[in-house]
Amino acid sequence: MSLQPKPFLSLEDWLAGERAALESRSEYLDGEVFAMTGASLEHNTIVVNIGSELRTQIKGRPCRVYANDMKVLIHSANAGKYPDLVAHCGEPELLDDRRDVLLNPNLIVEVLSHSTEAYDRGGKFALYRRIPSLREYLLVSQDRVRVEHYRRDADGHWTLTDYTGLDDQIPLESLDCVLALTEIYDKIEFATA
């Protein structure tokens, strides 16, 4: 996904435009709007794989997982984002009765692409860290086996664990789930050198 800046808008105007749009999506950051482009076959497969695994594991519990179209609002940064996947346990805190903007995610997942990788690691993660409820952030590579798992501890410090083996399993404490890399990368074929 490539981000292209557009003219200044208020958060309310951006949200109204997003809700009215039929085919396009954009993200919002303090007055600037950035168009989002489509994702690759690998990107979409990974999102569905993770979402399916989480859905299976949280079934029957007060947790939910949302893919692609659930907006996340970051009040303290005046920002609205579309994570690839977002999950939470407990009651969802929603912006309004439209029920399309989540305020209290516990887990956010971004599948990396060449055009957004630097932003997902840097600026976007800095924004996400401002969400008080966020406990875990996953960055998932689509061109090799690699998942970076950031976890916030009780003191608010973030730690990173890197997973690079198909036999690895990622404990997601915020959802009481475990993600196996074999499931994340099911049906993904990596280019050979």
RACORKA-V57257 format. One record per residue. N is the residue number from 1. PSI is psi in whole degrees, -180 to 180 (NA if undefined). Layout:
N_PSI / N_PSI
This chain:
1_131 / 2_138 / 3_124 / 4_124 / 5_147 / 6_176 / 7_161 / 8_138 / 9_158 / 10_160 / 11_-40 / 12_-42 / 13_-41 / 14_-48 / 15_-42 / 16_-42 / 17_-41 / 18_-42 / 19_-27 / 20_-20 / 21_139 / 22_-33 / 23_-22 / 24_158 / 25_154 / 26_161 / 27_158 / 28_138 / 29_103 / 30_52 / 31_-21 / 32_144 / 33_133 / 34_119 / 35_144 / 36_140 / 37_173 / 38_171 / 39_160 / 40_169 / 41_-45 / 42_-44 / 43_-51 / 44_-38 / 45_-44 / 46_-43 / 47_-46 / 48_-41 / 49_-49 / 50_-46 / 51_-42 / 52_-44 / 53_-45 / 54_-44 / 55_-43 / 56_-43 / 57_-26 / 58_-1 / 59_133 / 60_-1 / 61_162 / 62_52 / 63_154 / 64_153 / 65_138 / 66_142 / 67_137 / 68_-52 / 69_-3 / 70_118 / 71_149 / 72_128 / 73_134 / 74_92 / 75_-47 / 76_-15 / 77_0 / 78_54 / 79_147 / 80_129 / 81_159 / 82_89 / 83_156 / 84_-42 / 85_145 / 86_142 / 87_155 / 88_160 / 89_149 / 90_-165 / 91_132 / 92_138 / 93_116 / 94_152 / 95_-43 / 96_-170 / 97_-3 / 98_-24 / 99_36 / 100_7 / 101_113 / 102_136 / 103_-17 / 104_57 / 105_147 / 106_-32 / 107_135 / 108_137 / 109_131 / 110_129 / 111_124 / 112_140 / 113_162 / 114_-36 / 115_-22 / 116_-3 / 117_-48 / 118_-42 / 119_-42 / 120_-37 / 121_-34 / 122_-91 / 123_-42 / 124_-42 / 125_-37 / 126_-40 / 127_-48 / 128_-36 / 129_-16 / 130_-3 / 131_114 / 132_-34 / 133_-16 / 134_126 / 135_-27 / 136_146 / 137_125 / 138_132 / 139_119 / 140_120 / 141_145 / 142_-8 / 143_3 / 144_166 / 145_104 / 146_125 / 147_127 / 148_123 / 149_112 / 150_132 / 151_133 / 152_129 / 153_180 / 154_-25 / 155_0 / 156_6 / 157_143 / 158_135 / 159_150 / 160_134 / 161_129 / 162_132 / 163_124 / 164_3 / 165_141 / 166_-20 / 167_-7 / 168_152 / 169_138 / 170_116 / 171_121 / 172_94 / 173_-33 / 174_-24 / 175_-4 / 176_51 / 177_167 / 178_129 / 179_122 / 180_134 / 181_-29 / 182_-33 / 183_-40 / 184_-43 / 185_18 / 186_131 / 187_14 / 188_126 / 189_122 / 190_143 / 191_141 / 192_151 / 193_NA
